[in-house]
Amino acid sequence: MTSPATIRWTAAKQRSARRVWVAMTAVALLTASACGSEVSGNTSTEGGATSPGTISSPAAPTSQSPATESSSTDPSSSETPPSDEPNSGTPTSSPSDDGSGVPPKGGEGQTQPGATLSLTDTATLRSEFAGDAGIFTYTDFKIVQGTVEDWFELGVDSTSVVGLVPWYVTVTIKQEEGALAFAYANLESDIRPVTDLGEMVLNAGGYGERVGCLPAFYNDGYVLGDSYTTCSVWKVSETEKIAGLTWTGGYDGPYYENPVKWVVG
């Protein structure tokens, strides 16, 4: 039978052995942790890549003076320097844009949209006919009031013009530039009379030698500088009178909304 003293000595020895084992285990763990930290802090790979299985802390920002900053952060560094070459994407107005060789409507040397003239003033304007364009002068306007009896001389049915009086408008036209392609063209067709009440009037469609109103136009073989004087007949209410003329130049130009105007008196 084991004595109590022996039992106490054995228990004390076992407790001492456990303390030594625990202490040795703790030392081993501390040593392993220190080694792991040293490896993680010193390990590097080529090209700045991070090795698998390790965590690298972000690199501390480096100080950079304004003189050494990258140009990629400067907005002006990405701007394209101005070029001396013309911008081919921007259309420009020139005499040859449409192949006619003459300036567009309202271009250089022409009477500007919205201009107000007297009947004796000359207007320089661009007109087109059958795909060709030219620069023309319109001058020496004359406006004369007729009588109801003139309708018979003009070949107009009097029953269709009840309450209307014929008015005669004459103008001299001369081509200054462009193709000689306006033979038989009705160049005065863009000219419209306006009454004292601001009303546009209709063309009567008649002519008469006895009333002194005959149409005219260029014939084949005309040359630049040739001119002609033509007359047109207009139907105006007996209660109104022609107070002026307008030139709109068609539906596709700047004069349609801002016509040239000739005023009477």
C-alpha positions in Angstrom: 0.0 0.0 0.0 1.3 3.4 -1.1 1.9 5.8 1.7 0.3 9.3 1.7 3.7 10.9 1.4 4.5 9.0 -1.8 1.1 10.0 -3.3 1.8 13.6 -2.5 5.3 13.5 -4.0 4.0 11.8 -7.2 1.2 14.4 -7.7 3.6 17.3 -7.1 6.0 15.8 -9.7 3.2 15.5 -12.3 2.1 19.1 -11.7 5.6 20.3 -12.2 5.9 18.3 -15.4 2.7 19.9 -16.8 4.0 23.4 -16.0 7.2 22.7 -17.9 5.2 21.3 -20.9 2.8 24.4 -20.9 5.8 26.8 -20.7 7.6 25.0 -23.5 4.4 25.1 -25.7 4.0 28.8 -25.1 7.6 29.5 -26.0 7.2 27.4 -29.2 4.1 29.3 -30.2 5.7 32.7 -29.6 8.7 31.7 -31.7 6.5 30.5 -34.6 4.6 33.8 -34.5 7.7 35.8 -34.6 9.1 33.9 -37.5 5.8 34.2 -39.5 5.8 38.0 -39.0 9.4 38.3 -40.2 8.7 36.2 -43.3 5.6 38.2 -44.2 7.4 41.5 -43.8 10.4 40.6 -45.9 9.0 38.5 -48.7 8.9 40.2 -52.1 8.2 39.1 -55.7 9.4 40.4 -59.0 7.4 43.0 -60.8 5.6 44.3 -57.7 3.1 41.4 -57.6 1.8 40.0 -54.3 2.7 36.4 -53.5 -0.2 34.0 -52.9 -0.9 33.3 -49.3 0.4 36.6 -47.9 -1.2 39.9 -47.2 0.7 43.0 -48.1 -0.2 46.4 -46.6 -0.6 49.4 -49.0 2.5 51.2 -49.8 2.9 54.6 -48.2 2.2 57.5 -50.6 5.3 59.2 -51.9 5.7 62.9 -51.9 5.7 64.5 -55.4 6.5 68.1 -56.1 4.4 70.0 -58.7 7.4 70.1 -61.0 7.5 66.3 -61.2 3.7 65.5 -61.3 2.6 63.2 -64.1 1.3 65.0 -67.1 -1.7 62.6 -67.2 -3.2 64.6 -64.2 -3.1 67.8 -66.2 -6.2 68.3 -68.3 -4.3 70.5 -70.8 -1.9 67.7 -71.5 -4.6 65.7 -73.3 -5.8 68.6 -75.5 -4.9 68.5 -79.1 -2.8 71.5 -80.2 -4.6 73.8 -82.6 -4.0 73.0 -86.2 -3.3 75.5 -89.0 -5.3 73.3 -91.4 -8.9 74.3 -92.1 -11.7 72.2 -90.6 -12.9 70.1 -93.4 -16.1 69.2 -91.5 -17.4 72.7 -91.4 -19.2 73.8 -94.6 -18.1 77.2 -95.9 -19.9 79.4 -98.3 -18.2 79.9 -101.6 -19.2 80.6 -105.2 -18.5 77.0 -106.2 -20.5 75.3 -103.4 -23.3 74.3 -105.8 -21.3 74.2 -109.0 -23.0 77.3 -110.4 -19.9 79.5 -109.9 -22.0 82.3 -108.4 -22.5 83.3 -104.7 -25.5 81.8 -102.8 -28.6 83.9 -102.2 -27.8 86.8 -100.0 -24.1 86.5 -100.7 -21.4 89.0 -101.5 -22.5 91.9 -103.7 -26.2 91.2 -103.4 -29.0 93.2 -102.0 -29.5 91.9 -98.5 -32.7 90.3 -97.2 -35.1 92.8 -95.7 -33.8 95.8 -97.7 -36.2 98.6 -98.5 -35.7 100.4 -101.8 -37.5 103.0 -103.9 -38.8 102.1 -107.4 -35.8 103.7 -109.0 -33.2 101.8 -106.9 -31.4 98.8 -108.3 -31.5 95.4 -106.6 -28.8 92.8 -107.3 -30.2 89.3 -106.7 -29.6 85.6 -107.5 -32.2 83.7 -109.5 -32.4 80.1 -110.6 -33.9 78.5 -113.7 -33.8 74.8 -114.7 -30.9 74.0 -112.3 -28.8 77.0 -113.4 -28.1 80.1 -111.3 -27.2 83.7 -112.2 -26.9 87.1 -110.7 -29.3 89.7 -112.0 -30.1 93.4 -111.5 -33.7 94.5 -111.2 -34.3 98.3 -111.7 -36.5 101.0 -113.2 -39.8 99.7 -111.8 -43.0 101.4 -113.0 -46.4 100.8 -111.5 -49.5 102.1 -113.4 -53.2 101.7 -112.6 -55.5 100.6 -115.5 -59.2 100.6 -115.9 -62.0 98.1 -115.9 -62.3 98.5 -119.7 -58.7 97.2 -120.1 -59.8 93.7 -119.3 -61.3 93.3 -122.7 -58.0 94.4 -124.3 -56.1 92.0 -122.1 -58.3 89.1 -123.2 -59.6 88.5 -119.7 -63.2 87.5 -119.1 -64.8 90.4 -117.4 -67.1 88.1 -115.3 -64.1 86.7 -113.6 -62.7 90.0 -112.5 -65.8 91.8 -111.1 -64.7 94.4 -108.6 -61.1 94.2 -109.7 -58.9 96.7 -111.7 -55.8 95.8 -113.7 -52.5 97.2 -112.6 -49.3 97.1 -114.7 -45.8 96.6 -113.3 -42.8 96.9 -115.5 -39.1 96.2 -114.6 -35.8 96.1 -116.4 -33.7 93.0 -115.9 -30.1 92.4 -116.7 -27.9 89.3 -116.1 -24.5 90.1 -114.6 -23.0 86.7 -113.7 -23.7 83.0 -114.2 -24.5 80.6 -117.0 -26.2 82.0 -120.1 -29.1 79.5 -119.6 -32.0 81.9 -118.9 -33.5 82.3 -122.4 -37.3 82.4 -122.1 -37.2 82.3 -118.3 -39.8 84.3 -116.4 -37.3 86.1 -114.1 -39.8 88.5 -112.7 -42.0 85.7 -111.2 -40.6 86.2 -107.7 -41.8 89.8 -107.7 -45.2 90.3 -106.1 -47.2 93.5 -105.6 -48.5 94.4 -102.2 -51.5 96.7 -101.6 -51.9 99.6 -99.2 -53.8 97.2 -96.9 -50.8 94.8 -96.9 -52.5 92.3 -99.2 -50.7 90.3 -101.8 -52.3 90.4 -105.2 -52.7 87.8 -108.0 -51.3 87.8 -111.5 -54.0 88.4 -114.0 -52.3 86.3 -116.7 -53.2 88.6 -119.5 -51.2 91.0 -121.7 -52.2 93.6 -124.3 -50.2 95.6 -126.8 -52.9 98.3 -126.9 -52.6 98.9 -123.2 -48.8 98.9 -123.5 -48.1 95.9 -121.4 -46.2 93.0 -123.1 -44.0 90.3 -121.7 -40.4 90.0 -122.6 -37.5 87.6 -121.9 -34.0 86.7 -123.0 -33.8 85.0 -126.4 -31.2 82.4 -127.5 -27.8 83.9 -128.1 -28.0 86.6 -125.4 -24.8 87.6 -123.6 -23.9 88.9 -120.2 -24.9 92.6 -119.9 -27.9 92.3 -122.2 -31.1 93.6 -120.6 -34.8 93.6 -121.3 -37.9 95.3 -120.0 -41.0 93.2 -119.2 -44.5 94.0 -118.1 -47.0 92.0 -116.0 -50.7 92.5 -115.2 -52.1 92.2 -111.7 -55.7 92.1 -110.4 -56.3 94.6 -107.6 -59.5 95.4 -105.7 -61.2 98.6 -106.7 -60.9 99.7 -103.0 -57.2 99.2 -102.9 -54.0 100.2 -104.7 -50.5 98.9 -105.1 -48.2 100.4 -102.5 -45.1 98.4 -103.2 -43.4 95.3 -104.5 -41.6 92.4 -102.8 -39.0 89.9 -104.0 -38.9 86.6 -102.1 -36.6 84.5 -104.2 -38.4 81.2 -103.8 -39.1 79.0 -100.7 -35.5 77.9 -100.0 -33.6 81.1 -99.4 -33.2 83.9 -96.8 -35.6 86.3 -98.7 -38.7 84.2 -98.2 -39.1 85.4 -94.6 -37.3 88.8 -95.2 -38.1 89.9 -98.8 -36.6 92.9 -100.6 -39.2 95.7 -100.7 -39.7 98.5 -103.2 -42.1 101.2 -101.9 -44.2 103.7 -103.9 -43.5 107.4 -103.3 
